[in-house]
Amino acid sequence: MDRTADALVLFGITGDLARKMTLPALYRLEARDLLPCPVLGVGRREGGQEEIHTRAREAIEEAGESVDEAVFQRLADRLRYVAGDVTDPELYTKIAQALGGAERPVFYLAIPPSYFGSTVEALGAADLTTGARVVIEKPFGEDLASATELNRRIRRVLEEDQVYRIDHFLGKEPVQDIVYLRFANEIFEPIWNRYHVSTVQINMAEDFDVADRGTFYDPVGALRDVVQNHLLQILALVTMEAPAGGHDPIADRRLDVLRSIPDADPSAYVRGQYEGYRAVKGVRPDSETETFAALRLEIDNWRWAGVPFLIRTGKALPVTATEVDIRFRLPPAILMGDSIGEVKRHNHMTLRIGPEPGASLGVMVKAPGEDRPDPVHLDFSFQEQPGRAPAPYERLLLDAINGDGTLFPRQEVIEETWRILQPLLDAPPPTEHYAKGSWGPASADRLAQDHGGWRVPEGRH
């Protein structure tokens, strides 16, 4: 049975996400001859075909693409536009007319989260959901209760396999590389457990601030923005068991891990807010929203029991970098006759997700001329491999068009991630201010002080 979409409907095509991500991704798919269907853009702004084509060209150029006129013309020939408000039933009549006889449309909702439920219901009321798939942007809910309620509303209209909850981090090539690095290399699996690993750190640092996104960011904060989705998904990929076949094997194993994580402890959680955040347009003058979050989690299963997992993320930090650092246990001292060579540093494996994806393995060798071990790093870059990796939205849009839900989190996963973090939302500690360009509040150091301290990521300044 052919699952390829025969139409792609982009709600929010005149918005910021479409300009930065979606339109450039569509151009790249067209350039690779992978875009098989017409594209219908939906937005609130009035305008015709010429205006939407101009916006598409500008978005592609802003993304750093060198526009091939033949490719752009093919994309423009596919691209139509319908203006209207998602709360107006008349809009869905226009969409139905524009779709004609499409039987397998994909609706992509790049709209404010408060409209997710009502838009799906309106699509159903207009009889547009039979045979359709609906891609829903994050955040999927703002806590466990709201995520459950949103799913209840959506499932009254759609079956689970029609719902594609997008997390663009899962579309990043380096994130997918984690699975292959672990399970395609026999040297790692025997030591990837609590008997050899002392701690795991996940750092996602950004050297930029909220900028002009205060209206969006202030109701959300760091925990909801990146920990509940991106970073817990990375944690699950790093710690899951090997895929074992079935309909959705990687998602099954990620879910197993998340179910094994106890509820987060608010006493092992530090919130920070960079100085000057409250002056940002759209931010409340008395805002307690965190722009920095550091927390400790555990996994209560046979592979990872007793190993602390430390997560740190924030804006206005010294560098931009996302990485996972797996620290191995210290070996005993090396006895060489009457001398004792004490090993004071960890072996470690660092997985760099960005901005320069790759990995490094920290090993100990003999220091030249001395009877002591010194660290050496064996480093390799994922970017040195041949071929251009597809960008996250390029990959995920194509998967949605082709009906491949592998990289889209299921509702069970969404609810588990909210369940884990719900205690931190219910009883958050006060936010502590930190200077721009620092590593956040000093109190966050206590979370890692018994585990060798926080790693300083190698990133882009």
Order of alpha helices (4+ residues) and beta strands (2+ residues): beta-alpha-beta-alpha-alpha-beta-alpha-beta-alpha-beta-alpha-beta-alpha-beta-alpha-alpha-alpha-beta-beta-beta-beta-beta-beta-beta-beta-beta-alpha-alpha-beta-alpha
